[in-house]
Amino acid sequence: MICSPTCRFPQIEHSSLSYAFSLYKLSEDKAAKILAETCTAMPEKAASNQKLLFFGDHILKSAEARAKLQPIRDMLTESYRDDGIDGDLILEKSQKAMGEAAYTTAITSAGKKQSKLTPGWEVLGLDKETATRIFDKERETGFISSKEAKYGRASAKYDKLGRRIDKDGEIVDDNGVEDDGSDDGPVSNVQECSKCGFTLFVAEGRSHKFFGSGFTCPECGATKEKFVGRNAGED
């Protein structure tokens, strides 16, 4: 059977897939079959399928169950070959990159007072040498997460036209907006994700283009309801 609902997976307190499989009392073979059927039913979703393959490879314990994920691998590698690329190599590199990215997040999530290798690298399929390299790199930067690095500094300021300005009011990034000398108020507004702080400039009357029904935050995946307007020039 799949590991219990309390099994730990780096970055995920209760692995969503593992928990779902346990909740419905699915055997590993059945879980693997569901993953394979889900992925092959949406061949155009390469990124999602790669993630499901990664999770399946690391959640399923038996070699027999993991072997049932082969249709996903075949579909992904074949899609790359259609573009004249070595599909097996690309898939191997992408799966390795996912493991390294997951371990990087696990390290920064474990806090800044770490003195030894953060647990979880074995589960992610990394060798100790790779894990040590990633850990040492994060330690050198003070275990600062990518979001801290991006949003930890002072919030940017914007003029009435939605152009980013520095503390002295000089334009840093005009975002393609030119000042025509009129004083009709802002022609764009700043929309900020209330969950992670990601910002977007949206021209008036064009919100529908940026915030379609399937829109999610490029940084954290939050839905469009999490975006709030910010006044131009506001910290």
C-alpha positions as CSV (number, residue, x, y, z in Angstrom):
1,M,0.0,0.0,0.0
2,I,1.0,3.7,-0.4
3,C,2.7,5.2,2.7
4,S,0.5,6.7,5.3
5,P,-1.1,10.2,5.2
6,T,1.6,11.4,7.5
7,C,4.5,10.5,5.3
8,R,6.9,13.3,4.7
9,F,8.0,14.7,1.4
10,P,10.4,17.7,1.1
11,Q,8.4,20.9,0.6
12,I,5.1,19.1,1.2
13,E,4.0,18.5,4.8
14,H,1.6,15.9,3.7
15,S,2.3,14.9,0.1
16,S,-0.9,15.7,-1.8
17,L,-0.7,12.7,-4.1
18,S,0.4,10.3,-1.3
19,Y,-2.4,11.5,0.9
20,A,-5.0,11.2,-1.8
21,F,-3.9,7.6,-2.7
22,S,-4.0,6.7,1.0
23,L,-7.4,8.3,1.5
24,Y,-8.9,6.2,-1.2
25,K,-6.9,3.1,-0.1
26,L,-5.3,2.6,-3.5
27,S,-2.6,0.0,-3.9
28,E,0.7,1.2,-5.5
29,D,-0.2,-0.6,-8.7
30,K,-3.5,1.2,-8.9
31,A,-2.0,4.5,-8.0
32,A,0.6,4.1,-10.8
33,K,-2.0,3.2,-13.3
34,I,-4.0,6.3,-12.4
35,L,-1.0,8.5,-12.8
36,A,-0.1,7.0,-16.2
37,E,-3.7,7.3,-17.4
38,T,-4.0,10.9,-16.2
39,C,-0.8,12.0,-18.0
40,T,-1.4,10.1,-21.3
41,A,-4.8,11.7,-21.4
42,M,-3.3,15.2,-21.6
43,P,-0.1,14.9,-23.8
44,E,0.0,18.6,-24.4
45,K,0.6,19.3,-20.6
46,A,4.3,18.4,-20.7
47,A,5.3,20.4,-17.6
48,S,2.5,18.9,-15.5
49,N,3.3,15.4,-16.7
50,Q,6.9,15.8,-15.8
51,K,5.9,16.8,-12.3
52,L,3.5,13.9,-11.9
53,L,6.2,11.5,-13.1
54,F,8.7,13.0,-10.6
55,F,6.2,12.6,-7.7
56,G,5.3,9.1,-8.8
57,D,8.9,8.0,-9.0
58,H,9.5,9.3,-5.5
59,I,6.2,8.4,-3.8
60,L,5.8,4.8,-5.1
61,K,8.0,2.4,-3.2
62,S,7.9,-0.8,-5.4
63,A,9.9,-1.2,-8.6
64,E,6.8,-2.9,-10.1
65,A,4.6,0.2,-9.5
66,R,7.3,2.6,-10.8
67,A,7.6,0.5,-13.9
68,K,3.9,1.2,-14.6
69,L,4.9,4.9,-15.1
70,Q,6.8,4.0,-18.2
71,P,4.0,5.2,-20.5
72,I,4.5,8.7,-19.1
73,R,8.2,8.5,-19.8
74,D,7.6,7.2,-23.3
75,M,5.1,9.9,-24.1
76,L,7.5,12.7,-22.9
77,T,10.6,11.4,-24.6
78,E,8.7,10.9,-27.9
79,S,7.4,14.5,-27.8
80,Y,11.0,15.7,-27.5
81,R,12.1,13.5,-30.3
82,D,9.5,15.0,-32.6
83,D,11.5,18.2,-32.2
84,G,14.7,16.5,-33.1
85,I,16.0,16.4,-29.5
86,D,17.4,13.5,-27.5
87,G,14.2,12.8,-25.5
88,D,15.8,10.5,-23.0
89,L,18.5,13.0,-22.1
90,I,16.1,15.9,-21.8
91,L,13.8,14.0,-19.6
92,E,16.7,12.8,-17.4
93,K,18.0,16.4,-17.0
94,S,14.6,17.8,-16.3
95,Q,13.8,15.2,-13.6
96,K,17.2,15.9,-12.0
97,A,16.6,19.6,-12.1
98,M,13.3,19.1,-10.3
99,G,15.0,17.1,-7.5
100,E,17.7,19.8,-7.1
101,A,15.1,22.6,-7.1
102,A,13.0,20.7,-4.5
103,Y,16.0,20.2,-2.3
104,T,17.0,23.9,-2.6
105,T,13.5,24.9,-1.3
106,A,13.7,22.2,1.4
107,I,17.0,23.8,2.6
108,T,15.8,27.4,2.7
109,S,12.5,26.2,4.4
110,A,14.5,24.6,7.2
111,G,15.7,27.9,8.5
112,K,18.8,29.9,8.7
113,K,20.5,28.2,11.7
114,Q,21.5,25.0,10.0
115,S,24.9,23.4,10.5
116,K,24.5,20.1,8.8
117,L,23.1,18.7,5.6
118,T,19.3,19.2,5.4
119,P,17.5,15.8,5.3
120,G,15.5,14.7,2.3
121,W,18.1,14.6,-0.5
122,E,17.9,10.7,-0.7
123,V,14.2,10.8,-1.1
124,L,14.6,13.3,-4.0
125,G,17.1,10.9,-5.7
126,L,20.2,13.1,-5.2
127,D,23.6,11.8,-4.3
128,K,25.4,13.1,-1.2
129,E,27.9,15.1,-3.3
130,T,25.1,16.9,-5.2
131,A,23.2,17.6,-2.0
132,T,26.4,18.9,-0.3
133,R,27.1,21.2,-3.2
134,I,23.5,22.7,-3.1
135,F,23.6,23.0,0.7
136,D,27.0,24.8,0.7
137,K,25.7,27.2,-2.0
138,E,22.6,28.1,0.0
139,R,24.7,28.4,3.2
140,E,27.0,31.0,1.5
141,T,23.9,33.2,0.8
142,G,22.6,32.8,4.3
143,F,19.8,30.3,3.4
144,I,17.8,33.1,1.8
145,S,14.9,31.8,-0.3
146,S,14.3,33.1,-3.8
147,K,11.2,35.0,-2.6
148,E,13.2,36.7,0.2
149,A,15.9,37.7,-2.3
150,K,13.3,39.1,-4.7
151,Y,10.8,40.7,-2.3
152,G,12.9,41.3,0.9
153,R,14.1,44.7,-0.4
154,A,12.1,47.8,-0.1
155,S,9.0,47.9,-2.3
156,A,9.3,49.6,-5.6
157,K,7.6,53.0,-6.3
158,Y,5.7,54.0,-9.4
159,D,4.6,57.3,-10.9
160,K,1.1,58.1,-12.0
161,L,1.7,56.4,-15.4
162,G,2.7,53.1,-13.8
163,R,6.4,53.6,-14.5
164,R,8.9,52.4,-11.9
165,I,10.9,55.1,-10.2
166,D,13.7,55.3,-7.7
167,K,13.7,57.1,-4.4
168,D,14.6,60.4,-6.1
169,G,11.6,60.1,-8.6
170,E,13.8,59.2,-11.5
171,I,12.3,56.7,-14.0
172,V,14.0,53.3,-13.7
173,D,11.6,51.3,-16.0
174,D,9.0,53.0,-18.2
175,N,7.3,49.7,-19.0
176,G,6.8,51.0,-22.5
177,V,4.6,54.0,-21.4
178,E,5.3,57.5,-22.8
179,D,4.2,60.7,-21.1
180,D,2.2,62.7,-23.6
181,G,2.1,65.7,-21.3
182,S,-1.5,65.3,-20.4
183,D,-2.8,65.2,-16.8
184,D,-5.6,62.8,-17.2
185,G,-4.5,60.5,-14.4
186,P,-2.9,57.1,-14.6
187,V,-3.1,55.0,-17.7
188,S,-2.1,51.8,-16.0
189,N,-2.3,50.3,-12.5
190,V,-0.2,48.0,-10.4
191,Q,-1.7,44.7,-9.4
192,E,0.0,42.9,-6.6
193,C,-0.3,39.3,-5.5
194,S,-1.3,39.4,-1.8
195,K,0.3,36.0,-1.3
196,C,3.8,36.5,-2.5
197,G,4.1,40.2,-3.7
198,F,4.5,39.6,-7.4
199,T,3.4,42.7,-9.3
200,L,1.9,43.3,-12.8
201,F,1.2,46.5,-14.7
202,V,-2.2,46.4,-16.3
203,A,-3.4,49.1,-18.7
204,E,-6.8,50.5,-18.0
205,G,-9.6,48.5,-19.7
206,R,-7.3,45.5,-20.4
207,S,-7.6,43.6,-17.1
208,H,-9.5,40.9,-19.0
209,K,-6.5,40.2,-21.0
210,F,-4.2,39.7,-18.0
211,F,-6.7,38.1,-15.7
212,G,-8.5,35.4,-17.7
213,S,-10.4,32.5,-16.2
214,G,-7.3,30.3,-15.8
215,F,-4.9,33.0,-14.6
216,T,-2.5,32.2,-11.8
217,C,0.4,34.0,-10.2
218,P,3.6,33.3,-12.1
219,E,5.5,33.1,-8.8
220,C,3.3,31.2,-6.4
221,G,0.4,29.9,-8.4
222,A,-2.2,32.0,-6.5
223,T,-5.5,32.6,-8.3
224,K,-6.5,36.0,-9.7
225,E,-8.6,36.7,-6.7
226,K,-5.4,37.1,-4.7
227,F,-4.3,40.1,-6.8
228,V,-5.1,43.5,-5.4
229,G,-4.7,47.0,-6.8
230,R,-2.0,49.3,-5.5
231,N,-2.0,53.1,-5.9
232,A,0.7,54.4,-8.2
233,G,3.6,55.8,-6.2
234,E,2.7,53.7,-3.1
235,D,5.4,51.9,-1.2
